[in-house]
């Protein structure tokens, strides 16, 4: 068996291992293994193959991986989570909301609430919009 096939096998195993980790390190090492394979098929001695593996791996890890990670991460949509996801959502007043507080329903959950504008009140059944969340209290305005 030609040693170049061994390098190819290593490249396949490293690329398959990348599917588990997802950090692009093993994929860059797989590229290095392809470099070692190419050196083997070109007739380089074992130390030359190892050198090709090392050089290609370092170039990929230092030069390509940061760019690829940046590109992949920028393609992911940014979704608000937790309380940030509630800002701008509409809801319904469950218990009258005034300066002393009250209760609203937001996405199936009941939250304590108070109006954004001092002195404003909301009666049960009214529609509201969440202006912001402060701690465990929804600051609300009149909805549409």
GIPE-V266714 format. One record per residue. RES is the residue in one small letter. OMEGA is omega in degrees with one decimal (none if undefined). Layout:
BEGIN
RES:OMEGA + RES:OMEGA
END
This chain:
BEGIN
x:178.9 + x:-177.9 + x:177.4 + x:176.8 + x:176.0 + x:176.4 + x:177.9 + x:177.2 + x:177.6 + x:179.3 + x:179.4 + x:179.5 + x:178.7 + x:178.5 + x:177.5 + x:177.5 + x:178.3 + x:179.3 + x:179.4 + x:-174.6 + x:178.9 + x:-179.1 + x:179.2 + x:178.1 + x:-178.8 + x:177.8 + x:177.5 + x:176.1 + x:175.1 + x:175.3 + x:176.0 + x:177.7 + x:175.0 + x:175.3 + x:176.5 + x:178.1 + x:179.1 + x:178.6 + x:179.7 + x:-180.0 + x:176.1 + x:175.0 + x:179.6 + x:176.2 + x:-176.1 + x:179.3 + x:177.4 + x:176.9 + x:178.6 + x:178.2 + x:177.9 + x:176.7 + x:-177.3 + x:-177.9 + x:-179.2 + x:179.2 + x:-179.4 + x:179.2 + x:179.8 + x:-179.2 + x:-176.2 + x:-174.3 + x:-172.7 + x:-174.2 + x:179.9 + x:178.9 + x:-179.8 + x:178.8 + x:179.6 + x:179.9 + x:-179.3 + x:-178.1 + x:179.3 + x:179.9 + x:179.7 + x:177.7 + x:177.2 + x:178.7 + x:174.2 + x:179.4 + x:177.7 + x:-175.3 + x:178.8 + x:-179.7 + x:-178.8 + x:-179.4 + x:-179.5 + x:179.7 + x:177.2 + x:-179.6 + x:-177.9 + x:177.6 + x:178.8 + x:179.2 + x:-173.9 + x:-178.7 + x:176.9 + x:-178.0 + x:177.9 + x:179.1 + x:-179.1 + x:-178.6 + x:175.5 + x:175.7 + x:179.8 + x:177.1 + x:177.6 + x:178.5 + x:177.7 + x:-178.9 + x:168.7 + x:-175.9 + x:170.3 + x:-177.4 + x:175.9 + x:-178.5 + x:-180.0 + x:178.0 + x:179.3 + x:178.2 + x:178.3 + x:-179.6 + x:178.9 + x:179.6 + x:179.9 + x:176.6 + x:179.1 + x:172.0 + x:178.8 + x:176.4 + x:177.5 + x:175.5 + x:175.8 + x:-175.9 + x:178.9 + x:-177.7 + x:176.6 + x:173.6 + x:-168.9 + x:173.6 + x:-178.8 + x:-179.1 + x:-178.6 + x:none
END
